[in-house]
Amino acid sequence: MCHSRESGNPGSLQNLGSRFRGNDTHQSFPNTLATLEPENLMGRTITATDLKPLLTAGRVTVLDVRRQNDFDTDPVMLPGALRCNPEDIDTWSRELRPDQDIVLYCVRGGSVSNSVLDALLAKQLKVRYIEGGIVAWKDAGGKVS
């Protein structure tokens, strides 16, 4: 189960679409995943710079998938992000919808992000991770809470 920074309580991923997309019925990334054909796959990553306008516009669901000890060391999160322990991916990933545009991050965009991304892509979800993780986000001047 994932937790939001705002409530500190477990959050449901099922109703995030309207929260992160505002009044639009559906907004998507450029090059949205239409099919699983190789030529239609969006990239695995997004830069902090490219994420900023999508986050500001509420067009993405953001998941903090840092390992628990990494999160405990630096418990700040991107605005609106949900804390999803990668150890519990089988539980919380069931609540994600194929129409959600998802961006996840770990500390540096390495093995944790890649393993979670692979698991979510296998479920045919539209997902990318932040290149360089939360470190790159903060280095680019991204806000955290």
C-alpha atoms as an extended CHARMM CRD file, in Angstrom:
* protein
*
       145  EXT
         1         1  MET       CA              0.0000000000        0.0000000000        0.0000000000  PROA      1               0.0000000000
         2         2  CYS       CA              1.1980000000        3.5080000000       -0.7800000000  PROA      2               0.0000000000
         3         3  HSD       CA              1.1410000000        6.5180000000        1.5200000000  PROA      3               0.0000000000
         4         4  SER       CA              0.6980000000       10.1580000000        0.6210000000  PROA      4               0.0000000000
         5         5  ARG       CA              2.7740000000       12.8800000000        2.2320000000  PROA      5               0.0000000000
         6         6  GLU       CA             -0.3250000000       15.0430000000        2.7480000000  PROA      6               0.0000000000
         7         7  SER       CA             -2.2950000000       12.5560000000        4.7820000000  PROA      7               0.0000000000
         8         8  GLY       CA              0.3940000000       10.2350000000        6.0460000000  PROA      8               0.0000000000
         9         9  ASN       CA             -2.1780000000        7.4940000000        5.5790000000  PROA      9               0.0000000000
        10        10  PRO       CA             -2.3140000000        4.7080000000        3.0780000000  PROA      10              0.0000000000
        11        11  GLY       CA             -3.6370000000        6.0450000000       -0.1770000000  PROA      11              0.0000000000
        12        12  SER       CA             -5.6290000000        4.3330000000       -2.8610000000  PROA      12              0.0000000000
        13        13  LEU       CA             -4.1270000000        4.5220000000       -6.3060000000  PROA      13              0.0000000000
        14        14  GLN       CA             -7.4660000000        3.8720000000       -7.9860000000  PROA      14              0.0000000000
        15        15  ASN       CA             -8.8030000000        7.4130000000       -7.6530000000  PROA      15              0.0000000000
        16        16  LEU       CA             -5.6470000000        9.3370000000       -8.4510000000  PROA      16              0.0000000000
        17        17  GLY       CA             -6.5520000000       10.1090000000      -12.0530000000  PROA      17              0.0000000000
        18        18  SER       CA             -8.7310000000       13.0990000000      -11.2820000000  PROA      18              0.0000000000
        19        19  ARG       CA             -6.4010000000       14.3030000000       -8.5260000000  PROA      19              0.0000000000
        20        20  PHE       CA             -3.4040000000       14.4120000000      -10.8370000000  PROA      20              0.0000000000
        21        21  ARG       CA             -5.1570000000       15.3970000000      -14.0600000000  PROA      21              0.0000000000
        22        22  GLY       CA             -7.3690000000       18.1830000000      -12.7920000000  PROA      22              0.0000000000
        23        23  ASN       CA            -10.6040000000       18.5480000000      -14.7100000000  PROA      23              0.0000000000
        24        24  ASP       CA             -9.3380000000       16.8750000000      -17.8720000000  PROA      24              0.0000000000
        25        25  THR       CA            -10.6970000000       13.4200000000      -18.4690000000  PROA      25              0.0000000000
        26        26  HSD       CA             -7.3450000000       12.1800000000      -19.7160000000  PROA      26              0.0000000000
        27        27  GLN       CA             -3.9760000000       13.7790000000      -20.2850000000  PROA      27              0.0000000000
        28        28  SER       CA             -0.9720000000       11.8080000000      -21.3450000000  PROA      28              0.0000000000
        29        29  PHE       CA              2.7450000000       12.0370000000      -21.8730000000  PROA      29              0.0000000000
        30        30  PRO       CA              4.0620000000       12.9050000000      -25.2850000000  PROA      30              0.0000000000
        31        31  ASN       CA              4.5410000000        9.6090000000      -27.1380000000  PROA      31              0.0000000000
        32        32  THR       CA              1.9700000000        7.8750000000      -24.9350000000  PROA      32              0.0000000000
        33        33  LEU       CA              2.1280000000        4.1080000000      -24.9350000000  PROA      33              0.0000000000
        34        34  ALA       CA             -0.5490000000        3.0890000000      -27.4300000000  PROA      34              0.0000000000
        35        35  THR       CA              0.4300000000       -0.5150000000      -27.9510000000  PROA      35              0.0000000000
        36        36  LEU       CA              3.3020000000       -2.7010000000      -26.9000000000  PROA      36              0.0000000000
        37        37  GLU       CA              4.8570000000       -2.5390000000      -30.3680000000  PROA      37              0.0000000000
        38        38  PRO       CA              8.5300000000       -1.5440000000      -29.9860000000  PROA      38              0.0000000000
        39        39  GLU       CA              8.1110000000        1.5350000000      -32.1800000000  PROA      39              0.0000000000
        40        40  ASN       CA              5.2990000000        2.8290000000      -29.9200000000  PROA      40              0.0000000000
        41        41  LEU       CA              7.0050000000        2.4100000000      -26.5480000000  PROA      41              0.0000000000
        42        42  MET       CA              7.7420000000        5.6440000000      -24.7360000000  PROA      42              0.0000000000
        43        43  GLY       CA             11.1860000000        6.0110000000      -23.2540000000  PROA      43              0.0000000000
        44        44  ARG       CA             12.0240000000        4.4210000000      -19.9270000000  PROA      44              0.0000000000
        45        45  THR       CA             13.1080000000        7.7300000000      -18.4060000000  PROA      45              0.0000000000
        46        46  ILE       CA             12.1230000000       11.3560000000      -18.0820000000  PROA      46              0.0000000000
        47        47  THR       CA             14.3970000000       14.2050000000      -17.0500000000  PROA      47              0.0000000000
        48        48  ALA       CA             13.6390000000       16.3800000000      -14.0590000000  PROA      48              0.0000000000
        49        49  THR       CA             13.3330000000       19.3400000000      -16.4450000000  PROA      49              0.0000000000
        50        50  ASP       CA             10.7640000000       17.5430000000      -18.6090000000  PROA      50              0.0000000000
        51        51  LEU       CA              8.8110000000       16.3500000000      -15.5650000000  PROA      51              0.0000000000
        52        52  LYS       CA              8.3740000000       19.7900000000      -13.9820000000  PROA      52              0.0000000000
        53        53  PRO       CA              5.6060000000       21.0670000000      -16.3190000000  PROA      53              0.0000000000
        54        54  LEU       CA              3.7660000000       17.7300000000      -16.2120000000  PROA      54              0.0000000000
        55        55  LEU       CA              3.8610000000       17.7380000000      -12.4250000000  PROA      55              0.0000000000
        56        56  THR       CA              2.7600000000       21.3720000000      -12.2500000000  PROA      56              0.0000000000
        57        57  ALA       CA             -0.1430000000       20.6240000000      -14.5960000000  PROA      57              0.0000000000
        58        58  GLY       CA             -1.1270000000       17.5600000000      -12.5630000000  PROA      58              0.0000000000
        59        59  ARG       CA             -0.7250000000       15.2080000000      -15.5000000000  PROA      59              0.0000000000
        60        60  VAL       CA              1.1860000000       12.4160000000      -13.7680000000  PROA      60              0.0000000000
        61        61  THR       CA              0.9600000000       10.0230000000      -10.8610000000  PROA      61              0.0000000000
        62        62  VAL       CA              4.2820000000       10.1500000000       -9.0220000000  PROA      62              0.0000000000
        63        63  LEU       CA              5.5250000000        7.2110000000       -6.9640000000  PROA      63              0.0000000000
        64        64  ASP       CA              8.4410000000        7.3210000000       -4.5230000000  PROA      64              0.0000000000
        65        65  VAL       CA              9.8800000000        3.8090000000       -4.6560000000  PROA      65              0.0000000000
        66        66  ARG       CA             13.0580000000        4.3020000000       -2.6400000000  PROA      66              0.0000000000
        67        67  ARG       CA             14.0960000000        1.4740000000       -0.3490000000  PROA      67              0.0000000000
        68        68  GLN       CA             12.8600000000        2.0350000000        3.1980000000  PROA      68              0.0000000000
        69        69  ASN       CA             16.3240000000        2.7770000000        4.6150000000  PROA      69              0.0000000000
        70        70  ASP       CA             16.9570000000        5.3560000000        1.8610000000  PROA      70              0.0000000000
        71        71  PHE       CA             13.5980000000        6.9910000000        2.5510000000  PROA      71              0.0000000000
        72        72  ASP       CA             14.2770000000        7.0280000000        6.3060000000  PROA      72              0.0000000000
        73        73  THR       CA             17.6260000000        8.7610000000        5.6760000000  PROA      73              0.0000000000
        74        74  ASP       CA             15.9820000000       11.5240000000        3.5840000000  PROA      74              0.0000000000
        75        75  PRO       CA             12.1850000000       11.4600000000        4.0040000000  PROA      75              0.0000000000
        76        76  VAL       CA             11.3790000000       14.3380000000        1.6330000000  PROA      76              0.0000000000
        77        77  MET       CA              9.2270000000       13.6040000000       -1.4140000000  PROA      77              0.0000000000
        78        78  LEU       CA              8.1850000000       15.2590000000       -4.6650000000  PROA      78              0.0000000000
        79        79  PRO       CA              4.9420000000       17.2560000000       -4.3410000000  PROA      79              0.0000000000
        80        80  GLY       CA              1.9380000000       14.9480000000       -4.5410000000  PROA      80              0.0000000000
        81        81  ALA       CA              4.0540000000       11.7880000000       -4.6350000000  PROA      81              0.0000000000
        82        82  LEU       CA              2.8890000000        8.5840000000       -3.0370000000  PROA      82              0.0000000000
        83        83  ARG       CA              5.3060000000        6.5140000000       -0.9950000000  PROA      83              0.0000000000
        84        84  CYS       CA              5.2570000000        2.9590000000       -2.3750000000  PROA      84              0.0000000000
        85        85  ASN       CA              7.6550000000        0.5090000000       -0.8040000000  PROA      85              0.0000000000
        86        86  PRO       CA              9.2450000000       -1.5130000000       -3.6170000000  PROA      86              0.0000000000
        87        87  GLU       CA              9.1360000000       -4.5890000000       -1.3610000000  PROA      87              0.0000000000
        88        88  ASP       CA              5.3150000000       -4.4380000000       -1.5550000000  PROA      88              0.0000000000
        89        89  ILE       CA              4.9880000000       -3.9360000000       -5.3100000000  PROA      89              0.0000000000
        90        90  ASP       CA              2.7250000000       -6.9620000000       -5.7460000000  PROA      90              0.0000000000
        91        91  THR       CA              0.1750000000       -5.3540000000       -3.4460000000  PROA      91              0.0000000000
        92        92  TRP       CA              0.1250000000       -1.7070000000       -4.5110000000  PROA      92              0.0000000000
        93        93  SER       CA              0.6890000000       -2.2690000000       -8.2350000000  PROA      93              0.0000000000
        94        94  ARG       CA             -2.7410000000       -3.9570000000       -8.4900000000  PROA      94              0.0000000000
        95        95  GLU       CA             -4.3180000000       -0.5590000000       -7.8410000000  PROA      95              0.0000000000
        96        96  LEU       CA             -2.6340000000        1.1550000000      -10.8040000000  PROA      96              0.0000000000
        97        97  ARG       CA             -4.6750000000        1.7200000000      -13.9490000000  PROA      97              0.0000000000
        98        98  PRO       CA             -3.4550000000        1.3620000000      -17.5310000000  PROA      98              0.0000000000
        99        99  ASP       CA             -4.6680000000        4.8880000000      -18.3560000000  PROA      99              0.0000000000
       100       100  GLN       CA             -2.5060000000        6.5030000000      -15.6450000000  PROA      100             0.0000000000
       101       101  ASP       CA              0.6860000000        8.2670000000      -16.6720000000  PROA      101             0.0000000000
       102       102  ILE       CA              3.1270000000        7.2080000000      -13.9730000000  PROA      102             0.0000000000
       103       103  VAL       CA              6.5430000000        8.5540000000      -13.0510000000  PROA      103             0.0000000000
       104       104  LEU       CA              8.5400000000        6.8850000000      -10.3190000000  PROA      104             0.0000000000
       105       105  TYR       CA             11.8120000000        7.6470000000       -8.6420000000  PROA      105             0.0000000000
       106       106  CYS       CA             14.3470000000        6.1860000000       -6.2740000000  PROA      106             0.0000000000
       107       107  VAL       CA             17.5030000000        7.8420000000       -4.9420000000  PROA      107             0.0000000000
       108       108  ARG       CA             19.5760000000        8.0150000000       -8.1420000000  PROA      108             0.0000000000
       109       109  GLY       CA             17.4940000000        6.3450000000      -10.8440000000  PROA      109             0.0000000000
       110       110  GLY       CA             19.3980000000        3.0810000000      -10.7170000000  PROA      110             0.0000000000
       111       111  SER       CA             18.5900000000       -0.4970000000       -9.8900000000  PROA      111             0.0000000000
       112       112  VAL       CA             15.4880000000        0.1610000000       -7.7640000000  PROA      112             0.0000000000
       113       113  SER       CA             13.8300000000        2.3520000000      -10.3880000000  PROA      113             0.0000000000
       114       114  ASN       CA             14.7100000000       -0.0940000000      -13.1440000000  PROA      114             0.0000000000
       115       115  SER       CA             13.4060000000       -3.1610000000      -11.3090000000  PROA      115             0.0000000000
       116       116  VAL       CA             10.1280000000       -1.4560000000      -10.3410000000  PROA      116             0.0000000000
       117       117  LEU       CA              9.7690000000       -0.0430000000      -13.8570000000  PROA      117             0.0000000000
       118       118  ASP       CA             10.2810000000       -3.4850000000      -15.4080000000  PROA      118             0.0000000000
       119       119  ALA       CA              7.6460000000       -5.0010000000      -13.1280000000  PROA      119             0.0000000000
       120       120  LEU       CA              5.1240000000       -2.2690000000      -13.9780000000  PROA      120             0.0000000000
       121       121  LEU       CA              5.8660000000       -2.4060000000      -17.7080000000  PROA      121             0.0000000000
       122       122  ALA       CA              5.2150000000       -6.1530000000      -17.5760000000  PROA      122             0.0000000000
       123       123  LYS       CA              1.7190000000       -5.2350000000      -16.3500000000  PROA      123             0.0000000000
       124       124  GLN       CA              1.3440000000       -3.0200000000      -19.4580000000  PROA      124             0.0000000000
       125       125  LEU       CA              1.3380000000        0.2250000000      -17.4850000000  PROA      125             0.0000000000
       126       126  LYS       CA              2.5310000000        3.6000000000      -18.8100000000  PROA      126             0.0000000000
       127       127  VAL       CA              5.4990000000        4.3200000000      -16.6070000000  PROA      127             0.0000000000
       128       128  ARG       CA              8.8640000000        6.0640000000      -16.6410000000  PROA      128             0.0000000000
       129       129  TYR       CA             11.4140000000        6.9320000000      -13.9990000000  PROA      129             0.0000000000
       130       130  ILE       CA             13.2620000000       10.1580000000      -13.2940000000  PROA      130             0.0000000000
       131       131  GLU       CA             16.7830000000       10.0940000000      -14.7140000000  PROA      131             0.0000000000
       132       132  GLY       CA             19.0820000000       10.4930000000      -11.7290000000  PROA      132             0.0000000000
       133       133  GLY       CA             16.2530000000        9.9620000000       -9.2220000000  PROA      133             0.0000000000
       134       134  ILE       CA             15.3520000000       12.3810000000       -6.4500000000  PROA      134             0.0000000000
       135       135  VAL       CA             18.9760000000       13.5610000000       -6.3650000000  PROA      135             0.0000000000
       136       136  ALA       CA             18.6820000000       14.8720000000       -9.9450000000  PROA      136             0.0000000000
       137       137  TRP       CA             15.2600000000       16.3420000000       -9.1580000000  PROA      137             0.0000000000
       138       138  LYS       CA             16.6820000000       18.3550000000       -6.2480000000  PROA      138             0.0000000000
       139       139  ASP       CA             19.7940000000       19.3190000000       -8.2430000000  PROA      139             0.0000000000
       140       140  ALA       CA             17.5060000000       20.7120000000      -10.9700000000  PROA      140             0.0000000000
       141       141  GLY       CA             15.7590000000       22.9000000000       -8.3760000000  PROA      141             0.0000000000
       142       142  GLY       CA             12.7080000000       20.6790000000       -8.0650000000  PROA      142             0.0000000000
       143       143  LYS       CA             10.5650000000       21.2200000000       -4.9920000000  PROA      143             0.0000000000
       144       144  VAL       CA             10.2660000000       18.5980000000       -2.2740000000  PROA      144             0.0000000000
       145       145  SER       CA              8.1270000000       18.4050000000        0.8360000000  PROA      145             0.0000000000
